[in-house]
Amino acid sequence: MRPIVRPIVIVFAALLAAAALSLPCAARADGKADQDAVRRAVERGELRPLAEILASLRGRLPGEVLGVEAERRKGQWVYEFRVVDGNGRLYEVYVDGKSGAIERIKEK
Protein backbone atom coordinates (compact mmCIF):
# COMPACT_ATOMS: atom_id res chain seq x y z
CA MET A 1 0.00 0.00 0.00
CA ARG A 2 1.04 3.54 -0.51
CA PRO A 3 2.20 5.30 2.68
CA ILE A 4 -0.86 7.60 2.94
CA VAL A 5 -3.43 4.86 2.27
CA ARG A 6 -2.29 2.53 5.05
CA PRO A 7 -3.01 4.98 7.95
CA ILE A 8 -6.45 5.70 6.46
CA VAL A 9 -7.23 1.99 6.27
CA ILE A 10 -6.10 1.52 9.88
CA VAL A 11 -8.22 4.44 11.12
CA PHE A 12 -11.23 3.18 9.15
CA ALA A 13 -10.83 -0.32 10.56
CA ALA A 14 -10.57 1.05 14.10
CA LEU A 15 -13.72 3.15 13.65
CA LEU A 16 -15.57 0.17 12.21
CA ALA A 17 -14.55 -2.01 15.15
CA ALA A 18 -15.59 0.66 17.67
CA ALA A 19 -18.99 1.00 15.98
CA ALA A 20 -19.51 -2.75 16.04
CA LEU A 21 -18.59 -2.98 19.72
CA SER A 22 -21.01 -0.20 20.63
CA LEU A 23 -23.99 -2.11 19.24
CA PRO A 24 -25.96 -4.10 21.79
CA CYS A 25 -25.57 -7.85 21.59
CA ALA A 26 -28.63 -9.83 20.61
CA ALA A 27 -30.31 -11.89 23.28
CA ARG A 28 -29.32 -15.53 23.04
CA ALA A 29 -31.44 -18.62 23.38
CA ASP A 30 -28.74 -20.46 25.35
CA GLY A 31 -29.19 -18.38 28.51
CA LYS A 32 -26.19 -16.15 27.95
CA ALA A 33 -27.11 -12.54 28.56
CA ASP A 34 -26.67 -9.57 26.27
CA GLN A 35 -24.73 -6.51 27.38
CA ASP A 36 -27.85 -4.48 28.19
CA ALA A 37 -29.30 -7.22 30.40
CA VAL A 38 -26.02 -7.48 32.32
CA ARG A 39 -25.81 -3.71 32.75
CA ARG A 40 -29.40 -3.57 34.05
CA ALA A 41 -28.72 -6.44 36.46
CA VAL A 42 -25.69 -4.59 37.85
CA GLU A 43 -27.73 -1.38 38.19
CA ARG A 44 -30.47 -3.27 40.08
CA GLY A 45 -27.91 -4.91 42.39
CA GLU A 46 -28.67 -8.43 41.12
CA LEU A 47 -25.13 -8.84 39.77
CA ARG A 48 -21.86 -7.46 41.09
CA PRO A 49 -19.71 -5.61 38.57
CA LEU A 50 -17.08 -7.76 36.89
CA ALA A 51 -14.24 -5.58 38.24
CA GLU A 52 -15.37 -6.28 41.82
CA ILE A 53 -15.68 -10.01 41.16
CA LEU A 54 -12.21 -10.14 39.59
CA ALA A 55 -10.72 -8.25 42.53
CA SER A 56 -12.32 -10.66 45.01
CA LEU A 57 -11.04 -13.68 43.06
CA ARG A 58 -7.44 -12.47 42.83
CA GLY A 59 -5.20 -15.38 43.81
CA ARG A 60 -8.08 -17.87 44.10
CA LEU A 61 -8.38 -18.93 40.46
CA PRO A 62 -6.36 -21.89 39.14
CA GLY A 63 -4.66 -19.78 36.47
CA GLU A 64 -5.03 -16.83 34.12
CA VAL A 65 -8.46 -15.66 32.92
CA LEU A 66 -8.92 -16.05 29.16
CA GLY A 67 -12.55 -15.05 28.95
CA VAL A 68 -15.74 -14.48 30.90
CA GLU A 69 -19.47 -14.63 30.27
CA ALA A 70 -22.41 -13.68 32.45
CA GLU A 71 -25.54 -15.78 32.31
CA ARG A 72 -28.70 -16.54 34.22
CA ARG A 73 -29.05 -20.07 35.54
CA LYS A 74 -32.16 -21.07 37.41
CA GLY A 75 -32.98 -17.40 38.01
CA GLN A 76 -29.52 -16.54 39.39
CA TRP A 77 -26.68 -14.64 37.77
CA VAL A 78 -23.46 -16.58 37.26
CA TYR A 79 -20.11 -15.51 35.88
CA GLU A 80 -18.41 -18.25 33.86
CA PHE A 81 -14.65 -17.77 33.62
CA ARG A 82 -12.40 -19.65 31.21
CA VAL A 83 -9.03 -20.06 32.89
CA VAL A 84 -5.74 -21.65 31.78
CA ASP A 85 -3.06 -22.74 34.23
CA GLY A 86 0.71 -22.76 33.82
CA ASN A 87 0.61 -26.28 32.35
CA GLY A 88 -1.90 -25.34 29.67
CA ARG A 89 -4.89 -27.02 31.32
CA LEU A 90 -8.20 -25.29 30.65
CA TYR A 91 -10.82 -24.78 33.35
CA GLU A 92 -14.32 -23.35 33.57
CA VAL A 93 -14.88 -21.56 36.87
CA TYR A 94 -18.47 -20.74 37.84
CA VAL A 95 -18.89 -17.83 40.25
CA ASP A 96 -22.09 -16.63 41.92
CA GLY A 97 -22.75 -13.20 40.42
CA LYS A 98 -24.17 -11.74 43.62
CA SER A 99 -21.87 -13.11 46.33
CA GLY A 100 -18.70 -13.69 44.30
CA ALA A 101 -18.37 -17.21 45.74
CA ILE A 102 -16.79 -19.85 43.53
CA GLU A 103 -19.51 -22.43 42.94
CA ARG A 104 -17.62 -24.94 40.82
CA ILE A 105 -14.33 -25.47 39.00
CA LYS A 106 -14.44 -27.87 36.06
CA GLU A 107 -11.38 -28.98 34.11
CA LYS A 108 -12.04 -29.13 30.38
Contacts in CASP RR format, 6 or more apart in sequence:
PFRMAT RR
TARGET T0000
AUTHOR 0000-0000-0000
METHOD contacts of the structure
MODEL  1
MRPIVRPIVIVFAALLAAAALSLPCAARADGKADQDAVRRAVERGELRPL
AEILASLRGRLPGEVLGVEAERRKGQWVYEFRVVDGNGRLYEVYVDGKSG
AIERIKEK
1 9 0 8 1.000
24 34 0 8 1.000
24 35 0 8 1.000
24 36 0 8 1.000
25 34 0 8 1.000
25 35 0 8 1.000
25 36 0 8 1.000
26 34 0 8 1.000
27 33 0 8 1.000
27 34 0 8 1.000
27 37 0 8 1.000
28 34 0 8 1.000
31 71 0 8 1.000
31 72 0 8 1.000
31 73 0 8 1.000
32 69 0 8 1.000
32 70 0 8 1.000
32 71 0 8 1.000
33 41 0 8 1.000
33 70 0 8 1.000
33 71 0 8 1.000
33 72 0 8 1.000
38 47 0 8 1.000
38 70 0 8 1.000
41 47 0 8 1.000
41 70 0 8 1.000
41 77 0 8 1.000
42 48 0 8 1.000
42 49 0 8 1.000
45 98 0 8 1.000
46 77 0 8 1.000
46 98 0 8 1.000
47 70 0 8 1.000
47 77 0 8 1.000
47 97 0 8 1.000
47 98 0 8 1.000
48 97 0 8 1.000
48 98 0 8 1.000
48 100 0 8 1.000
50 68 0 8 1.000
50 70 0 8 1.000
50 79 0 8 1.000
53 79 0 8 1.000
53 95 0 8 1.000
53 97 0 8 1.000
53 100 0 8 1.000
54 65 0 8 1.000
56 100 0 8 1.000
57 81 0 8 1.000
57 95 0 8 1.000
57 100 0 8 1.000
57 102 0 8 1.000
60 102 0 8 1.000
61 81 0 8 1.000
61 83 0 8 1.000
61 93 0 8 1.000
62 83 0 8 1.000
62 85 0 8 1.000
62 89 0 8 1.000
62 91 0 8 1.000
62 93 0 8 1.000
62 105 0 8 1.000
63 83 0 8 1.000
63 84 0 8 1.000
63 85 0 8 1.000
63 86 0 8 1.000
63 91 0 8 1.000
64 83 0 8 1.000
64 84 0 8 1.000
64 85 0 8 1.000
64 86 0 8 1.000
65 81 0 8 1.000
65 82 0 8 1.000
65 83 0 8 1.000
66 82 0 8 1.000
66 83 0 8 1.000
66 84 0 8 1.000
66 90 0 8 1.000
67 81 0 8 1.000
67 82 0 8 1.000
68 79 0 8 1.000
68 80 0 8 1.000
68 81 0 8 1.000
68 82 0 8 1.000
69 79 0 8 1.000
69 80 0 8 1.000
70 77 0 8 1.000
70 78 0 8 1.000
70 79 0 8 1.000
70 80 0 8 1.000
70 97 0 8 1.000
71 77 0 8 1.000
71 78 0 8 1.000
71 80 0 8 1.000
72 78 0 8 1.000
76 96 0 8 1.000
76 97 0 8 1.000
76 98 0 8 1.000
77 96 0 8 1.000
77 97 0 8 1.000
77 98 0 8 1.000
78 94 0 8 1.000
78 95 0 8 1.000
78 96 0 8 1.000
78 97 0 8 1.000
78 103 0 8 1.000
79 94 0 8 1.000
79 95 0 8 1.000
79 97 0 8 1.000
79 100 0 8 1.000
80 92 0 8 1.000
80 93 0 8 1.000
80 94 0 8 1.000
80 95 0 8 1.000
81 92 0 8 1.000
81 93 0 8 1.000
81 94 0 8 1.000
81 95 0 8 1.000
82 90 0 8 1.000
82 91 0 8 1.000
82 92 0 8 1.000
82 93 0 8 1.000
83 90 0 8 1.000
83 91 0 8 1.000
83 92 0 8 1.000
83 93 0 8 1.000
84 90 0 8 1.000
84 91 0 8 1.000
85 91 0 8 1.000
89 107 0 8 1.000
89 108 0 8 1.000
90 107 0 8 1.000
90 108 0 8 1.000
91 105 0 8 1.000
91 106 0 8 1.000
91 107 0 8 1.000
91 108 0 8 1.000
92 105 0 8 1.000
92 106 0 8 1.000
92 108 0 8 1.000
93 102 0 8 1.000
93 104 0 8 1.000
93 105 0 8 1.000
93 106 0 8 1.000
94 102 0 8 1.000
94 103 0 8 1.000
94 104 0 8 1.000
94 105 0 8 1.000
94 106 0 8 1.000
95 101 0 8 1.000
95 102 0 8 1.000
95 103 0 8 1.000
96 103 0 8 1.000
END
